Amino acid sequence: MKLKTQNLLLILTGLLLGLTISIGQGVFAEREPAVTLPVEELRAFTDVFGRIKNDYVEDVNDRDLLENAIRGMLTGLDPHSAYLDREQFKELQVGTSGEFGGLGIEVGMEDGFVKVIAPIDDTPAQRAGVQAGDLIIRLDDTPVKGMALNDAVKLMRGKPGTSIVLTIVRSGVDAPLKISVTRDIITVKSVRSRMLEPGYGYVRISQFQAKTADSLLQAVADLKKENEGPIKGLVLDLRNNPGGVLNGAVAVSDAFLRKGLIVYTEGRVNDSRLRFNATPDDVLDDAPLVVLVNQGSASASEIVAGALQDQRRAIIMGSQTFGKGSVQTILPLSSGSAVKLTTARYYTPSGRSIQAEGIIPDIKLEDLKVSALEVAFDPVKEANLTRHLSNGNDAPVLPEPVVVPPGEEEVEEESLAQRDYHLYEALNMLRGLVIQREMSR
């Protein structure tokens, strides 16, 4: 056993020395500054590898040891760089197409715990009450502290119909919450739309996928058809949108812009330095646009909000966004696995970095719940005052009031302000923008 381990260490050391020599030769030929490998640190790595192989309580597979070492290298860089084995790589490819298995939440790591960036619309997690910003501290009976994000995600995945209990710490709530979520196949419809009232449309993007921009264009066309003509204004809802593919965000931004920069990226290598510009045509024909964001709006949704804000194309309303402004590149490996590596940062057209800052809305909205005020008496009006003056016109004949028999009272529909206060305020802002535009003509 020791002989086998020593041979393996000699091979590893030989490979490392060979790499050092070959890099030095290549650099010398091109007359560039020499790049050397940290030989002492790599020797420490081989020493640890040998001790594990010889002294660990159980026999450990070489492949598992090396894969874990790779995972450790990437996990130590930032919360978004990761090693993806074959299964995880396939799941990532399926996930961007819009259908995958799981609970329906976008997650990251914070202080050793799993943080919910955002629950995806109409998924088990959202229906169970999981919220953006929640910290998951236990998965069933397994503590999350110290667990790798990939391992936590594996525990959350499972056969559709099976359940998992998430123990959650939530801001503003004293005791941890236990939420049972039943796993399901997650099919994400990234774009939903409806008319808020005649002339005013609403489009909700829950995630950016490869075909999200096409779905957006179709949704706006459907709204125009339902309105029997151009719409006066649109609310674009990006709340709890965890992001997705970059091209989807660029294309959605481009749909509302006629010209100018959308986003650019900066990294260490030339391939990571990209610029995306808008092309002519605005799907709304310059009609007013209000964008709703919150702390669950991340990555690609921040690109859209930042571009429309900097280009003065939209009013951004809500709360400060998540602040995920880094670019991850998927680097496939010959083994069928892949490395997800952070290679650049996003910048808005004005040069603002989104990373760890997010997008600050033009108009901040607090998380309020509006309830109807119950009035115990009829308000007093001029007509109720003794000896009030008449208005000089003949009094109109009013219809007799309808008396509803007991038990047959009409159920009053909950107002938009009660259902969704932020959307209510966005619609009011949109109305104001339309009135201002009409007055300036």
N, C-alpha and C positions, 0 to 999 in steps of 0.2 A: 504493500500500500504506500509506504514511504517512498519507495523507488519510483512508483508511478507519479506521485505528487512532485517529486524532485524533477523528473523529466518534464512534467507539464510546466513547472516554474522556469526551467531552463528554456523551454520553447517560448514562453511568454517574454522572458528577458531578452532572448535573441530577437524576437519580433520587434520589441521596443527599441533595441539598439539599431536594428535594421532600418526602422522608421526614421530614427535620428540621422543615420548616415544618408539615406535616400533624400530626406528633406534638405539636408545640408548640401548635397551634390546639386539638387535641382535649383536651389537658391543661388549657389555659387555660379552656375551656368548662366543664370539670368541677371547676375550682378545686383541682387537685391539684398537688403538686410537679412542676416541669418535668423531663422526661427528654430529654437531648440526646444526639445521636450523636457519636462521636469523629471529628470531621471531619478532623483532621490525620492520624490513623492511616489513615482511609479514603482520604485523598489519597495516602498512601504506597502503599496497595494498588493504586490505579489507576496510579501511576507504575511499579510493578513489572510490572503487567499489560502496560502499554505497551512497556516495555523487552523483555519476553519476545516480544511480538508483532513487534517491529521487529528485534531483534538475535539471537534464538535461532537456532542453526545450522539448524534445520528449521522449516517452517511448522507451527504448532500450532493445532488446532481450538479455537474460543472455548468451546464446550461442555465439552471436556475440561479446559481450564484452570480454568473456574469450578467444575466438579465436584471437581477436585483441591483447589481452595481450600476448598470446603465440607468435604471429607474432612479436610483439615489442621486446620480449626477444631475439628471434633469429636474427632479423634484426640488433640489437645492437651489435652482436658478430663480424660479418665480412660480406663482401658483398655476400658470397656464402651460408651461412646458411639461411634456410627459412622454413616456415610452408607451407605445401602443402595440400589444401583441396582435397576432393574426385576427383573433376574434374581435378585439376592440377596434382594430383598423376597419374591419368589415362593418361593424356597428356604426362607426363614424360616417362611412360612405352612405349607408342606408339612412342615417339620421338626417343628413342634409337633403335627402330626396323627399322627406316628409312623412315617413312611417317607420316606427321602431317600437320596441317593447320597453316597458318600465312604468314609472309613476307619473312622469310628465313634469319634471322640474329641471331647471338649469341650475347647476351647483358649482361652487368653488370652495376653496379652503380659507379659513380665517382663524388664527390663533389655535390651530390644531383641530378645529371643528369644521364640519361641513356647513357652508353658508348657502342658503337659498338665494340665488340671484333673482329668479322669477319662476312662478308656476306657469305652465303653458295653458292657454285657454282650453276649456272643455276637456280636461284630463282628470284622472283620479285624484291627483294631488290638489288641484284647484277646488274640485268639488268637496274634498275632505276638509278644506279650510287652511291649507298651507299658504303662507304669505311670503312676499319678498322681504328679505332681511332676517328671516328666521334662522337660528343656529340649531342644527341637528346635533345633539350630544349623545344619543343612543339610537341604535338600529335594533329593534327588538330588545334583547338583553345585552347586546354587544356595545361597549363604550366606543365612541368614535375617536376620542383623544389619542393622538399618536398614529392613527391609521392613515395610510396613503389614500389619496382621493380615489384612485382607480379601484382599490379594494372596497372602499365604501360604496362606490357605484355598483360594483359586482353584487354586494349584499342587497342593494335596493332593487336590482333586476331580479327577474324570476318568471315563473310560469304565470300567464294570465289567469286571474281568478284567485290566486293566493294573496295573502295579506301580510303586511309588515306594520309594526307599530313604531312610529317616529316619536322620540322624546325631544321636544323642542323648547328652546329658550327664546322668548319673544320680548322685544323692547316694550316696556310699559306694563308687562305682566309679571307679578311677583314670583309665582311658582312655575316650574316647568310644565309644559302641556304634553299630553300623550294623544297622538293622532293616529288612528288606524287607517291605512290606505290600502285599497285592493288593487293589485297590479292589473294592467290591461295592455292591449296593443294600442300604442299611441299613434293615431293618424292625425297629423296636424294640417288643418285648413288655415293657411297663413293669412288669408284676407277675407274679411267679412264686411258687409256694407248695408246701409239702410238710409232712408230719408228721415231726418229728425222732424222736419216740418216742410211745407211747400217751399222749394227754393234752396233748402239747406241740407247738404248731404253729410254722411258720416262714414268713414272707412277705418276699420281696425286692422292693423297688421300685428299678428301675434309672434311672428318669427320670420326671419329672412331666409328664404330658400331660393333655389336656382330659378324657379318660375314665378317668384313673388311679383316682380314688376309686371309681367303679363297679366297676372290675376288682378293687380291694381288697375291697370288700364281698362280691363273688362268691367270691373266694378264701377268705375267712374262712368263708363259708357252706359251701363245699366241704370245708374242713378239719373243720368240725363234723359234716358228714355222714359223712366218712371215720372220724371218731372215735366215731361213733354217739352223739353227745351233746355238750354244751358242752366246750370245751377248757379245761384248767387254766391255761394261760399261753401267751404268744406272743412270739417274737423277731421284731422288725421290723428288717430289714437295709437301711440307707441308705448303706452304704459305697460309695465311688466313684460316688455319685449326683450328677451335676453340676447338678441343679435342673430348671427347666422353668417351666411356667405357674403363676402365683401361686394362681389359683383351685383348681388341683389340690392344692397343698400345704395350703391352708386346709381343703378338703373332707376330706383324709386325716386331718388333725389333729382335725377335728370328729367323725370316725368313732369316736375313742377318748375324747372329752370330752363330759361332760353339760352343762357350763356354763363361763362365764368367757371371758376374752379369749384369742384365738389369736395375733394379731399386729397391729401397727399401723404405719403409715408416716407420716413427717414430711418435708415439702418446703417450698418457698417459696410455692407457690400452693395455693389451697384444694382444687383437684381432686386434689392429690397427698397429701392428709391423709385417710387411710382407717383404719377400725377394723373388725376381723372378730371376731365372737363365736361361741362354740359354741352348738349347739342340743341339746336333750335327746336321750337315747339313746346308749348305748355299745355298739358292735358286739361287744365282748368281755364285756359284763355285768360290768364292773369286775374281770375276771381280770387277774393281774399281766402287765406288759408290759416288755420289755427292748428298747432301741433300740441298734443297732450303728452307729457312725460312724467316719470316719477323715479324713485330710487331703484326700481326694477328694470328701468330702461338702460340697456348696456350695449357696448360694442357697436354693431352695425346700426342700431337704432340711434345711438349717439352721433354717428356719422351723418345720418339724415337730418337730425335736429340741428347739429352744428352747421351743416352746409346751408340749410334753409334760413337759419338765424343770421349767419354772417353775410349771406347774399340779400338780406332784408326781404326775403320772399314770404316769410311766415312769422306769426307771433307764437313764441314758445311759452306754454303755460304748464304749471304743475310744481313739482319739486325737483331738487338737484338730482341729476342722473347718477348711475352707478360709478362711472369713471374707469371703464375698461378700455383703454386706448392703445393696446398693444396688438401687434399683428402676429398670428401664429401660422407658420408654414409647415405643411405636412410633407415630410421627406421619407418616401417609401424605401425600405431596405430589401436586400436580395432575399432575405429569409421569409418575406411575406408580411413582416411586421413593419412598423413605421415609427418615426420620431416626430412629435409635434413640438416645434421649436419656435420660441419667440424671436423674431428676426427684425422687427421694426416697430415704430410708434406711429399712431395716426395723428394728423394735424388738420384742423379745420381750415377753411380758405384764408382766414386772417392770421394763421400761424399759431393758434392755440393748441396745446397738447391736451388731449382728452384724458390721458393717463393719470389716474388717482385724483383728478379734478372734476371730471364730468362736465355736463352742460348745465349752466345756471339759467333757469328760465327767465324770460322777460317779465313775466308776471307770476309770482309765487302764490300757490294755493295751499292752504292748510288742509289737513285731513279732518274734515268736518262731517257730521251727520245732521242733516236738516230734518226736523220733525214739524208737523203741522201744529199750530197754536190753537188750542181748544178755547173758544170764546163762550163764556157762560151766559152772555147777554147780547142783545142786538145793539150795535153801535148807534149813538145818537147822531142824527142828521139835522140839518136846518129845517126840514119839513116836519120834524117832531117838536120844534119849539112852539110855545104858546104865542099866538098873534103873529106868526111868521108871515112875511109878505108873499103874495103869489107872484109868479114870474110873468104874469100878463098874458100868457097864452091859455087857450082852452085846454083844460086837463084832458089828456088822452084816456080813452077807455082801456083799462088794463084787464087782462084775462084773469079769471078766477084762479087763485092758487090751487095747485094740485095737492091733495092730501093723500099721503101714502099710508095705507093701513098698517098697523103694527105687524112686524115680521116680514114686511115686503120692502124695507128700505133699500135704496140703490147703493151698491158698493162703489165707493168713489175710488177711481184708479189712482195709484200712487204717482205723484208728480215726478217729473224728470229731476228736479232739485233733490227730492227725497231718495230716488233710486241712485243717482250719480251726480253728486254736487259739482265735481270738476267738469263733467261734460255740460252741465247746465250753465256754468260760468263761461265755458268755451263757446257755447251757442250764443250767449249774450254778447260776448266780444265780437263774434262773427257778425251778428246783427249790426253792432255799432260800426264795424268797418265798412259794411255795405252802405249804411246810411251816410257815413262820411264821404264815401266815393260818389254817391249819387248827388250829394250837396255840392261837391267840388266840380261837377260837370257844368 
